[in-house]
């Protein structure tokens, strides 16, 4: 069982954390403050059965620091896909994994959400635990790097098109 002493040694920065039992990963999470987020799992264990199971079954916590929240999200998705932890929701909903797909081989690449991967013509990011998480990420990226969201390319620019030649 995880106690407060283990949590005290965790970093207070961006990254992912892994609840483990005998080196088997039970749950992967991401946070902007690993120590605070893991501590919240400990508090939530008093109210939530899933949280209680994660805390009571775990014998260690591993953390991996990242440069920012976006990299933490990508690392979390990668680790969930690789290890398929028992207590991550993505493994329990009965659906296939949700990915962000970038059609890089098209003349005008598109960014889409999809549940199937590897058409050998695109780059995939994920898996993501929900549509909301994936769409929020796409919207956050769009604020930094503008891109067209039209599914069908026409002769007219996208409504959100930015003219970078001005």
VMD Tcl script that draws the C-alpha trace (Angstrom):
set ca {
  {0.00 0.00 0.00}
  {1.16 3.50 -0.85}
  {1.72 5.89 2.04}
  {2.52 9.59 2.34}
  {6.26 9.01 2.80}
  {6.58 7.65 -0.76}
  {4.64 10.62 -2.14}
  {6.90 13.12 -0.34}
  {9.82 12.05 -2.57}
  {7.97 12.66 -5.85}
  {8.76 15.75 -7.97}
  {6.41 18.74 -8.10}
  {6.66 19.19 -11.85}
  {5.22 18.08 -15.21}
  {5.34 14.38 -15.95}
  {3.75 10.98 -15.61}
  {3.45 8.66 -12.67}
  {3.01 4.90 -12.59}
  {1.39 2.99 -9.75}
  {3.05 -0.44 -9.61}
  {2.73 -3.75 -7.82}
  {5.74 -6.04 -8.00}
  {6.98 -4.04 -11.03}
  {3.69 -4.56 -12.88}
  {2.05 -1.26 -13.88}
  {-1.48 -0.91 -12.52}
  {-2.19 2.69 -13.51}
  {-0.53 5.47 -15.54}
  {-1.43 9.13 -15.05}
  {-0.10 12.52 -16.10}
  {0.05 15.75 -14.21}
  {1.43 19.27 -14.13}
  {2.42 18.56 -10.51}
  {3.13 14.86 -9.95}
  {3.37 15.05 -6.15}
  {0.07 16.95 -5.78}
  {-1.75 14.65 -8.21}
  {-0.59 11.45 -6.54}
  {-1.53 12.91 -3.17}
  {-5.03 13.58 -4.56}
  {-5.25 9.87 -5.50}
  {-4.55 9.07 -1.85}
  {-7.35 11.40 -0.69}
  {-9.78 10.15 -3.36}
  {-9.15 6.57 -2.24}
  {-11.40 7.31 0.74}
  {-14.35 8.02 -1.58}
  {-13.81 6.04 -4.77}
  {-13.51 2.26 -5.11}
  {-11.19 2.38 -8.14}
  {-8.86 4.86 -6.44}
  {-8.92 2.74 -3.29}
  {-7.90 -0.35 -5.27}
  {-5.06 1.49 -7.02}
  {-3.68 2.77 -3.70}
  {-4.14 -0.46 -1.74}
  {-2.71 -2.76 -4.42}
  {0.30 -0.59 -5.29}
  {3.62 -1.12 -3.57}
  {5.59 1.57 -5.45}
  {5.22 4.69 -7.58}
  {7.53 5.59 -10.44}
  {7.62 9.09 -11.88}
  {9.00 10.40 -15.16}
  {9.53 14.14 -15.49}
  {8.76 15.88 -18.80}
  {9.45 19.40 -20.10}
  {5.79 20.38 -20.37}
  {2.19 19.17 -20.12}
  {1.98 18.27 -23.81}
  {4.99 15.94 -23.57}
  {3.50 14.43 -20.42}
  {0.27 13.74 -22.30}
  {2.14 12.06 -25.15}
  {4.22 9.97 -22.75}
  {1.12 8.95 -20.79}
  {-0.59 7.84 -24.01}
  {2.48 5.90 -25.11}
  {2.82 4.11 -21.76}
  {-0.90 3.22 -21.63}
  {-0.68 1.76 -25.12}
  {2.51 -0.14 -24.33}
  {1.57 -1.57 -20.92}
  {-2.26 -1.51 -20.98}
  {-2.58 -0.98 -17.21}
  {-5.55 -2.62 -15.53}
  {-6.96 0.55 -13.98}
  {-6.74 2.97 -16.91}
  {-10.24 3.63 -18.24}
  {-9.20 3.17 -21.85}
  {-8.81 -0.55 -21.22}
  {-12.27 -0.96 -19.72}
  {-14.67 0.82 -22.06}
  {-14.81 -1.95 -24.67}
  {-13.96 0.43 -27.50}
  {-10.78 0.43 -29.51}
  {-8.20 3.08 -28.77}
  {-8.80 6.72 -29.77}
  {-6.01 8.41 -31.76}
  {-5.24 11.74 -33.38}
  {-4.45 11.01 -37.03}
  {-2.43 13.32 -39.29}
  {-2.67 12.43 -42.98}
  {0.87 13.47 -43.90}
  {0.86 11.94 -47.39}
  {-2.10 14.03 -48.58}
  {-1.45 17.24 -50.53}
  {-3.33 19.04 -47.77}
  {-2.83 17.02 -44.57}
  {-5.80 16.72 -42.24}
  {-5.95 16.22 -38.50}
  {-8.69 13.81 -37.47}
  {-9.82 11.66 -34.58}
  {-10.03 7.96 -35.29}
  {-10.28 4.63 -33.50}
  {-8.28 2.55 -35.95}
  {-4.61 3.02 -36.64}
  {-1.94 2.15 -39.16}
  {-3.13 2.86 -42.66}
  {0.61 3.36 -43.45}
  {-0.19 6.81 -44.88}
  {-0.56 8.77 -41.64}
  {1.06 9.59 -38.32}
  {-0.86 8.66 -35.17}
  {-0.71 10.09 -31.66}
  {-2.38 8.37 -28.75}
  {-4.12 6.48 -27.41}
  {-6.37 8.93 -25.60}
  {-8.82 8.08 -22.86}
  {-11.68 10.20 -24.19}
  {-12.82 12.30 -27.13}
  {-12.78 15.37 -24.87}
  {-9.10 14.91 -23.97}
  {-8.15 14.49 -27.64}
  {-10.23 17.43 -28.91}
  {-8.94 19.67 -26.11}
  {-5.40 18.78 -27.14}
  {-6.14 19.54 -30.81}
  {-7.64 22.90 -29.82}
  {-4.63 23.75 -27.63}
  {-2.23 22.94 -30.47}
  {-4.34 25.01 -32.87}
  {-3.72 28.10 -30.73}
  {0.03 27.64 -31.24}
  {0.10 26.22 -34.78}
  {-2.90 27.26 -36.90}
  {-4.19 24.55 -39.22}
  {-7.30 23.93 -41.26}
  {-9.98 21.71 -39.76}
  {-12.10 21.27 -42.88}
  {-12.68 17.62 -43.76}
  {-13.19 18.44 -47.45}
  {-10.70 20.77 -49.08}
  {-12.32 23.40 -51.33}
  {-11.08 26.35 -53.37}
  {-11.83 28.66 -50.45}
  {-9.62 28.88 -47.37}
  {-10.75 27.45 -44.07}
  {-12.81 29.82 -41.90}
  {-9.98 29.84 -39.36}
  {-7.27 30.28 -42.01}
  {-4.42 32.60 -41.04}
  {-2.66 34.47 -43.82}
  {1.01 34.33 -42.77}
  {2.17 36.36 -45.78}
  {1.02 39.71 -44.37}
}
mol new
graphics top color blue
foreach p $ca { graphics top sphere $p radius 0.5 }
foreach p [lrange $ca 0 end-1] q [lrange $ca 1 end] { graphics top cylinder $p $q radius 0.2 }
display resetview
